[in-house]
Amino acid sequence: MKILLSALAEKLGLEFSGEDFEIVGVNTLEKAGPDELSFLVNPKYAPQMEKTRAGCVLTSGSYVGKTERTLLSSNVYMDLARVVDLFAEVQGCFEGVSELAYIHPDATVDESVTVYPFVFVGAQAHIGAGTVLFSGSYVGEKTVIGCDCIVYPNAVVMGGLELGDNVILQPGAVLGGDGYGFAQTAAGHMKIPQIGNVVVEDNVEIGSNSAIDRAALDTTRIGMGTKIDNLVQVGHNVEIGQHCLVIGQVGIGGSTKIGNGVVLAGQVGVADNAQIGDGAMVGAQSGVSGNVEPGSKLAGSPVMPAGTFLKAAGVCLPKLPELFKRVKKLEKELESLRSSRSGGDFYE
């Protein structure tokens, strides 16, 4: 794709400075060439503005004039996403419905749906307009997938599930596998059938190899606009609110309720039946075992206020080896005093 800077600015509703020129791609400040657009958000990379070969830089007002051409934005990350979307190549090269796919005669598939070879669509499933099912994907019986969804290779949507519009399932995502439910008996672990479903609302994205378990009896729900990273485990009957961010390797125990706008950083563990309030943020590798108040910023395992954790981890922990030596020294001195006292040489 090629586009004039002036045309790009008009399309995005932005202003630009410098002479007009033709853009053929987007790249980093370090790697961009003279016919590419780059961007600057983090001041950490500001020194690269002086060395960049980029033909134009998308940035905020304080950096205008630092390069020959500037595309001015009040929200650089958002406008960068819009620019990259223009240049991004669409995945896939197939249209229509492959003869090598299996679609049950009782399934309803809109005529605009793309179905790649080796897709399975079960009985009474419904696939909405504009949806794309890539090779190896599985759609179970009575599952409903909305419009303009993308189900990438080897993603699994088990039977009886509901997906809204504009849902993206990255390769290998699994929705609707059985929740982890077993009864303890004298003969061992007896499986408890998981007969609930999973509901994924509009504009949700679920990363590669993530698993969203089917509810035991009711519904596991992922709220509108929520983005789930790769390798995330969501247990049965979990409810995640709208516009949450769940980062890689997070594990969420069964029946946990998570509010709107919550951020769970990488490798956060959440115990069963926890409740996390709206707008809460939990730092990486933290452990949540109870309820979290709305708007909280927490870190550590078990979690504590993020400021307290940073002080403990950044200030106290590095001093523990020296503190240990001092304590051992004081113990020896105390023992020496006790010995002296018992020998009659210590006077009060």
C-alpha positions as CSV (number, residue, x, y, z in Angstrom):
1,M,0.0,0.0,0.0
2,K,1.1,3.6,-0.7
3,I,-0.6,6.7,0.5
4,L,0.3,10.4,0.5
5,L,0.9,11.9,3.9
6,S,-1.8,14.6,3.2
7,A,-4.3,11.8,2.4
8,L,-3.4,9.9,5.5
9,A,-3.8,13.0,7.7
10,E,-7.2,13.7,6.1
11,K,-8.3,10.1,6.6
12,L,-7.3,10.2,10.3
13,G,-8.5,13.8,10.9
14,L,-5.0,14.9,11.9
15,E,-2.6,17.8,11.1
16,F,0.8,17.4,9.6
17,S,3.8,19.6,9.2
18,G,6.4,19.6,6.4
19,E,6.3,18.7,2.7
20,D,3.9,16.1,1.4
21,F,5.3,12.7,0.5
22,E,4.3,9.1,-0.2
23,I,4.3,6.6,2.7
24,V,4.7,2.9,1.9
25,G,4.9,1.5,5.4
26,V,5.2,1.8,9.2
27,N,8.3,1.0,11.3
28,T,10.2,1.9,14.5
29,L,12.3,5.0,14.8
30,E,15.4,2.9,14.7
31,K,14.4,0.8,11.6
32,A,12.3,3.1,9.6
33,G,13.4,4.2,6.1
34,P,12.8,7.5,4.3
35,D,9.5,6.3,2.8
36,E,8.1,5.0,6.1
37,L,6.2,6.5,9.0
38,S,7.4,6.0,12.5
39,F,6.0,7.1,16.0
40,L,7.1,8.4,19.3
41,V,5.2,8.1,22.6
42,N,7.7,7.2,25.3
43,P,10.1,10.0,26.1
44,K,12.7,7.3,26.6
45,Y,13.1,7.0,22.8
46,A,13.2,10.8,22.2
47,P,17.0,10.7,21.5
48,Q,16.2,8.5,18.5
49,M,14.3,11.4,16.9
50,E,17.6,13.0,16.0
51,K,18.9,9.8,14.3
52,T,15.8,8.4,12.6
53,R,15.6,8.1,8.9
54,A,11.8,8.0,9.0
55,G,10.1,10.2,6.5
56,C,7.5,11.3,9.0
57,V,7.0,10.8,12.8
58,L,3.5,10.4,14.4
59,T,3.8,12.1,17.8
60,S,2.3,14.6,20.2
61,G,2.7,18.4,20.2
62,S,5.9,18.7,22.3
63,Y,7.9,16.9,19.6
64,V,6.7,18.9,16.6
65,G,9.6,20.3,14.6
66,K,12.1,17.7,15.8
67,T,11.9,16.0,12.4
68,E,11.4,17.1,8.8
69,R,7.8,16.0,8.8
70,T,5.4,15.4,11.8
71,L,1.9,13.9,12.0
72,L,0.4,15.5,15.1
73,S,-1.8,13.4,17.4
74,S,-3.3,13.8,20.9
75,N,-3.5,10.0,21.3
76,V,-0.5,8.5,19.6
77,Y,-1.1,4.9,20.4
78,M,-4.7,5.0,19.2
79,D,-3.7,6.8,15.9
80,L,-0.8,4.4,15.5
81,A,-3.3,1.5,15.6
82,R,-5.4,3.2,13.0
83,V,-2.3,3.8,10.7
84,V,-1.1,0.2,11.1
85,D,-4.6,-1.1,10.3
86,L,-4.4,0.6,7.0
87,F,-1.1,-1.1,6.1
88,A,-1.7,-4.5,7.7
89,E,-2.2,-7.4,5.3
90,V,-5.3,-9.5,5.9
91,Q,-4.5,-13.0,7.0
92,G,-5.5,-15.8,4.6
93,C,-6.0,-16.2,0.9
94,F,-9.2,-18.2,0.6
95,E,-12.8,-17.2,0.0
96,G,-16.1,-19.0,0.0
97,V,-16.8,-22.4,1.6
98,S,-14.3,-25.2,1.0
99,E,-15.5,-28.6,-0.2
100,L,-13.0,-30.1,2.3
101,A,-14.9,-28.6,5.3
102,Y,-17.6,-30.4,7.1
103,I,-20.8,-28.4,7.7
104,H,-23.7,-30.3,9.3
105,P,-26.9,-30.1,7.1
106,D,-28.7,-28.6,10.1
107,A,-26.2,-25.8,10.6
108,T,-26.9,-22.3,9.4
109,V,-24.0,-20.5,7.8
110,D,-24.5,-17.1,6.2
111,E,-23.6,-16.9,2.5
112,S,-20.8,-14.4,3.2
113,V,-19.0,-16.6,5.6
114,T,-15.5,-18.0,4.7
115,V,-14.9,-21.6,5.6
116,Y,-11.4,-22.9,5.0
117,P,-10.6,-26.6,4.4
118,F,-10.8,-29.0,7.3
119,V,-13.2,-26.9,9.4
120,F,-16.0,-28.7,11.4
121,V,-19.3,-27.0,12.0
122,G,-21.8,-29.1,14.1
123,A,-25.5,-29.5,14.0
124,Q,-27.7,-26.5,14.7
125,A,-24.7,-24.2,14.8
126,H,-25.2,-20.7,13.5
127,I,-22.5,-18.6,11.9
128,G,-23.1,-14.9,11.3
129,A,-22.3,-12.8,8.3
130,G,-18.7,-12.0,7.4
131,T,-17.2,-14.5,9.9
132,V,-14.1,-16.4,8.8
133,L,-13.3,-19.9,10.0
134,F,-9.7,-21.0,9.4
135,S,-8.5,-24.5,8.9
136,G,-8.6,-26.9,11.8
137,S,-11.2,-24.8,13.7
138,Y,-14.1,-26.6,15.4
139,V,-17.5,-25.3,16.0
140,G,-19.7,-27.5,18.2
141,E,-23.4,-28.2,18.0
142,K,-25.9,-25.4,18.8
143,T,-23.1,-22.9,19.1
144,V,-23.9,-19.4,17.9
145,I,-21.1,-17.2,16.4
146,G,-21.9,-13.6,15.5
147,C,-21.0,-11.4,12.6
148,D,-17.5,-10.5,11.5
149,C,-15.7,-12.9,13.8
150,I,-12.4,-14.5,13.1
151,V,-11.7,-18.0,14.3
152,Y,-8.0,-18.7,13.5
153,P,-6.5,-22.1,12.9
154,N,-7.1,-24.9,15.4
155,A,-9.3,-22.7,17.7
156,V,-12.1,-24.7,19.3
157,V,-15.6,-23.5,20.2
158,M,-17.4,-26.4,21.8
159,G,-21.1,-27.0,21.7
160,G,-23.8,-24.7,23.1
161,L,-21.6,-21.6,23.3
162,E,-22.5,-18.0,22.3
163,L,-20.1,-15.6,20.7
164,G,-21.0,-12.0,19.9
165,D,-19.9,-9.9,16.9
166,N,-16.3,-9.0,16.1
167,V,-14.9,-11.7,18.3
168,I,-11.3,-12.9,17.5
169,L,-10.0,-16.2,18.6
170,Q,-6.3,-16.6,18.0
171,P,-4.8,-19.9,17.0
172,G,-5.3,-22.7,19.5
173,A,-7.8,-20.9,21.8
174,V,-10.2,-23.4,23.4
175,L,-13.6,-22.2,24.6
176,G,-16.1,-24.5,26.4
177,G,-13.9,-27.3,27.6
178,D,-15.1,-28.9,30.8
179,G,-14.5,-26.9,34.0
180,Y,-12.3,-28.6,36.6
181,G,-14.9,-30.3,38.7
182,F,-14.5,-33.5,40.7
183,A,-16.0,-35.1,43.7
184,Q,-13.9,-36.9,46.2
185,T,-15.0,-40.5,46.8
186,A,-13.5,-43.6,48.4
187,A,-12.9,-44.9,44.9
188,G,-11.1,-41.7,43.8
189,H,-12.0,-38.5,41.9
190,M,-15.4,-38.7,40.4
191,K,-16.0,-36.3,37.5
192,I,-18.9,-33.8,37.9
193,P,-20.5,-33.2,34.5
194,Q,-20.1,-29.6,33.4
195,I,-23.4,-28.7,31.7
196,G,-23.3,-24.9,31.6
197,N,-22.0,-22.7,28.7
198,V,-19.7,-19.9,27.8
199,V,-20.9,-16.5,26.6
200,V,-18.4,-14.2,24.9
201,E,-19.7,-10.7,24.2
202,D,-18.9,-8.3,21.3
203,N,-15.4,-7.1,20.5
204,V,-13.6,-9.6,22.6
205,E,-10.2,-11.1,21.6
206,I,-8.8,-14.3,23.1
207,G,-5.2,-15.1,22.7
208,S,-3.4,-18.3,21.5
209,N,-3.7,-21.4,23.6
210,S,-5.9,-19.7,26.2
211,A,-8.7,-21.8,27.7
212,I,-12.1,-20.5,28.8
213,D,-13.9,-23.3,30.7
214,R,-17.5,-24.2,30.4
215,A,-19.6,-23.4,33.5
216,A,-20.7,-26.2,35.7
217,L,-24.4,-25.3,35.6
218,D,-24.7,-21.6,34.6
219,T,-22.5,-19.4,32.4
220,T,-18.9,-18.4,32.1
221,R,-19.0,-14.9,30.7
222,I,-16.4,-12.7,29.0
223,G,-17.6,-9.1,28.9
224,M,-17.7,-6.8,25.9
225,G,-14.4,-5.3,24.7
226,T,-12.2,-7.5,27.0
227,K,-8.9,-8.6,25.7
228,I,-7.3,-11.8,26.9
229,D,-3.7,-12.6,26.1
230,N,-2.0,-15.9,25.3
231,L,-1.8,-18.8,27.7
232,V,-4.6,-17.6,30.1
233,Q,-6.8,-20.0,32.1
234,V,-10.3,-18.9,33.0
235,G,-12.1,-21.4,35.2
236,H,-15.7,-22.4,35.2
237,N,-18.4,-19.9,36.1
238,V,-16.0,-17.0,36.1
239,E,-17.5,-13.7,35.1
240,I,-15.2,-11.1,33.6
241,G,-16.6,-7.6,33.0
242,Q,-16.3,-5.2,30.1
243,H,-13.1,-3.8,28.7
244,C,-10.7,-5.8,31.0
245,L,-7.1,-6.6,30.1
246,V,-5.9,-10.1,31.1
247,I,-2.2,-10.6,30.4
248,G,-0.3,-13.8,29.6
249,Q,-0.3,-16.8,32.0
250,V,-3.0,-15.4,34.3
251,G,-5.0,-18.1,36.0
252,I,-8.5,-17.3,37.3
253,G,-10.1,-19.8,39.7
254,G,-13.7,-20.9,39.3
255,S,-16.7,-18.7,40.2
256,T,-14.5,-15.6,40.5
257,K,-16.3,-12.3,39.6
258,I,-14.2,-9.6,37.9
259,G,-15.6,-6.1,37.4
260,N,-15.3,-3.7,34.4
261,G,-12.0,-2.2,33.4
262,V,-9.8,-4.5,35.5
263,V,-6.2,-5.1,34.6
264,L,-4.5,-8.4,35.6
265,A,-0.8,-8.3,34.7
266,G,1.2,-11.4,33.6
267,Q,1.1,-14.5,35.8
268,V,-1.4,-13.2,38.3
269,G,-3.1,-16.0,40.1
270,V,-6.7,-15.5,41.4
271,A,-8.2,-18.1,43.8
272,D,-11.7,-19.5,43.5
273,N,-14.7,-17.3,44.4
274,A,-12.7,-14.1,44.6
275,Q,-14.3,-10.8,43.7
276,I,-12.3,-8.0,42.0
277,G,-14.0,-4.6,41.8
278,D,-14.2,-2.2,38.8
279,G,-11.0,-0.5,37.7
280,A,-8.7,-2.6,39.9
281,M,-5.1,-3.2,38.7
282,V,-3.1,-6.2,39.9
283,G,0.7,-6.3,39.3
284,A,2.6,-9.2,37.7
285,Q,3.0,-12.5,39.5
286,S,0.6,-11.4,42.3
287,G,-1.6,-13.8,44.2
288,V,-5.3,-12.8,44.9
289,S,-7.0,-14.9,47.5
290,G,-9.9,-12.7,48.5
291,N,-11.8,-9.7,47.5
292,V,-10.3,-6.6,45.9
293,E,-11.9,-3.2,46.3
294,P,-12.8,-1.2,43.2
295,G,-9.9,1.0,41.9
296,S,-7.3,-0.8,44.0
297,K,-3.7,-1.0,42.8
298,L,-2.2,-4.1,44.2
299,A,1.0,-6.2,43.9
300,G,2.7,-9.1,45.6
301,S,1.7,-12.5,46.8
302,P,-0.4,-12.3,48.8
303,V,-1.5,-9.0,47.3
304,M,-1.0,-5.7,49.2
305,P,-1.1,-2.1,48.1
306,A,1.3,-1.6,45.2
307,G,3.2,1.1,47.0
308,T,3.8,-1.0,50.0
309,F,5.0,-4.0,47.9
310,L,7.4,-1.8,45.9
311,K,8.9,-0.4,49.1
312,A,9.2,-3.9,50.6
313,A,10.6,-5.4,47.4
314,G,12.8,-2.5,46.4
315,V,14.0,-1.3,49.7
316,C,13.8,-4.1,52.3
317,L,14.5,-7.2,50.3
318,P,18.0,-6.1,49.1
319,K,19.0,-5.4,52.7
320,L,18.0,-8.8,54.1
321,P,21.4,-10.4,53.6
322,E,23.1,-7.7,55.6
323,L,20.3,-7.6,58.1
324,F,20.7,-11.4,58.6
325,K,24.4,-10.9,59.4
326,R,23.6,-8.2,61.9
327,V,21.0,-10.3,63.6
328,K,23.4,-13.3,63.8
329,K,26.1,-10.9,65.3
330,L,23.6,-9.6,67.8
331,E,22.6,-13.1,68.8
332,K,26.2,-14.0,69.5
333,E,26.7,-10.9,71.6
334,L,23.5,-11.6,73.5
335,E,24.5,-15.2,74.1
336,S,27.9,-13.9,75.4
337,L,26.2,-11.5,77.8
338,R,24.0,-14.3,79.1
339,S,27.0,-16.5,79.6
340,S,28.8,-13.7,81.5
341,R,25.7,-13.2,83.7
342,S,25.4,-16.9,84.6
343,G,29.1,-16.9,85.5
344,G,28.6,-14.1,88.0
345,D,30.4,-11.5,85.9
346,F,27.3,-9.6,84.8
347,Y,25.8,-7.0,87.2
348,E,22.5,-5.3,86.8
